[in-house]
Amino acid sequence: MRQGAQRVWTGLIYGAAALGGAWLLLRFLLPWTAPLLLSFGLAALTEPLVRALVRRGWRRGLAAGLVILALLALLIWGLSALTARGIAALSDFAERVPALMTGLATSLGRLEERMLSMISQAPEELESTLRLALDAVGQSLYVLPADLSRWALDAVRALALRSPDLLLFLVTMGIGSYFCSASFPKLLAFLSAQVPEELKRRFAGMGADLKGSLSGWVRAQLILMGITFAELLAAFLLLGIRSAVALAALTAFVDALPLFGTGIILAPWGMFCLLLGEFSRGLGLLIAWAAVSLVRSCIEAKLLGDQIGLHPLASLTAMYVGWRVWSVWGMLLFPVLLVTLQQLNDRGMIRLWKRV
């Protein structure tokens, strides 16, 4: 009996230590080492190409520099092209703002007249309350453009204040990518030497499995992004929206980011169109938002399960628990964590459930 209680307490202590270590890792160590971790990831991504050039007689430093420069140039070109398209779309929107604001004022006036007409037919005891509520809503709508402008200026100011940190982050990542790639075999040997032999023996083969699971997770996210882009492009073309390709790509990219989604763009856009009286476009954007969200919700668990080797029900459970624990970050990371636990359990490192 005493031994059983001792095992329980030992398990609780180890669990608390693991949770504390994970919190310290996510709270401090990960932000401090993020550019270097990304550098290592880029080096690992480009290693097959660098190794192929080395086999052809290239010096490793030269091959690593060429491949990393080409990759960074491609990334910069893609981000620049996407930013240029986004700026062009915003400039086009800015030119239409005066006309849109005039239409918005007209639409709000008509809406207010209709609401007042409906309120005048309400019982006397409710009429004054409804009029006060309508005045409050109207005041909020009239100051909404000013609030949005203030929010945009604050966002630009915050970005400007963070630009030195962002520049240092990107420079550190770029230089670190070259150094990691130029000495990748030595770096792997150094990291491997720090792991005890017994631990390496017990984890033999698990690295390849985790690599496959991680690549499957990345494939699943890219597939979801592609599906979202196709759905949005079709919706934007049907609605006659200009710069449909650029806007669909930008919205799909935002949808893939943690803490964001298509709703952060489509919902305000659709509501704004409805306020302007463009009911077909506004309703179409809201329907597109609902359709994209529904399709993603239906296929995400199955797609993740197929790509990383989890049963769809287990993947769905991990996504839901992750959402409850850590919002969108949890939805992204908990399926990968469950795959890791599954592999540890299958290899006998831990005993969480019995295999059938």
Secondary structure by P-SEA (a helix, b strand, c coil): caaaaaaaaaaaaaaaaaaaaaaaaaccccccaaaaaaaaaaaaaaaaaaaaaaaacccaaaaaaaaaaaaaaaaaaaaaaaaaaaaaaaaaaaaaaaaaaaaaaaaaaaaaaaaaaaaaaccccaaaaaaaaaaaaaaaaaaaaaaaaaaaaaaaaaaaaaaaaaaaaaaaaaaaaaaaaaaaaaaaaaaaaaccaaaaaaacaaaaaaaaaaaaaaaaaaaaaaaaaaaaaaaaaaacccaaaaaaaaaaaaaacccccccccaaaaaaaaaaacaaaaaaaaaaaaaaaaaaaaacaaaaaaaaacccaaaaaaaaaaaaacccaaaaacaaaaaaaaaaaaaaccccccccc
